[in-house]
């Protein structure tokens, strides 16, 4: 039997992904929303209100669309904010 390396091995030629390579990661979102408190409160409001607004406007399909739209807004806002500020 031969010993085999198991796991991830970092080599000098590889790019380090720990800094900004994962813009959709939970850590990146947490860092963004901790720095933008008022925007975080607004997004909490959107995430909870959008399904009820969808229910009022379009019934059950509106609830599904409201959940999808609010989830997408929560995930994409940090990326769009960074893209817009650059």
N, C-alpha and C positions, 0 to 999 in steps of 0.2 A: 504494500500500500504506500502511495506517495502522499506527502502533505501538500495540500492545495490551499491557496489563499482564498479566504471567504470574506465577502464584504466589499466595501468600496475602498479603493486605494487612490490617494491623491498623488498625482505626478506634477512636476513643475510646469509642464506645458498645458495643463488643463486650466480652464477658467474657473474661478471660485464662484459658486452659485449662492453663497450665503448672504451676500449683501443686497442686491436688487434684482436678481435674476428671476425671482418668483413674485411678480406683482399681484397675482391672484391668490397668494397664500394667506392663510388666516393671520399669520404674524405681520404681514405687510398691512392688512386691513386694520388690525388692532393698533399698530403704530400710527397709522394715518388718523384714525378716529380719536386716538388719545391726544393728538396734536390739534385736532379741529373739533373742540368740544361742542360748539354751537351747531356745526354741521352734523355731528353725531346725534344730537338731540333731534334735529330735523329729520334725519334718516330713520330714527326710531319711530317718530310720528308717521312718516310715510309708510314704513313697513307694517304698522298696525292699522292704519286707516285705509290703505289702498284696497284690501279685500272687502271691507265694508262698503266702500264707495262703489266697487264693482258689483256687489250684491244689489245695491240700490239702483244702479244704472242698468245692469244686464242680467241679473239673476245669478244662477249657479255658474254659468260660463264666465260672468264678470268676476266672480270670486276667484276662479282659477287664474284668469288673466291678471287680476290684481295681485295675487300671490307671486306669480311669475315675474311681473313687472317690478314689484317691490324688491324681490330677491335679486333680480338683475341690477337694479339701481344700487342696492347695498354693496354688491360685489364690484360693479364697474365704476362707481363714483371715485374711489381713490385713483384709479388709472386715468380716468378722464380729467380729474383735477390736476394730476401731475402733467398730463399731456397739454392741457390748456395753459398751465403756468410756465411751460418751457418756451 
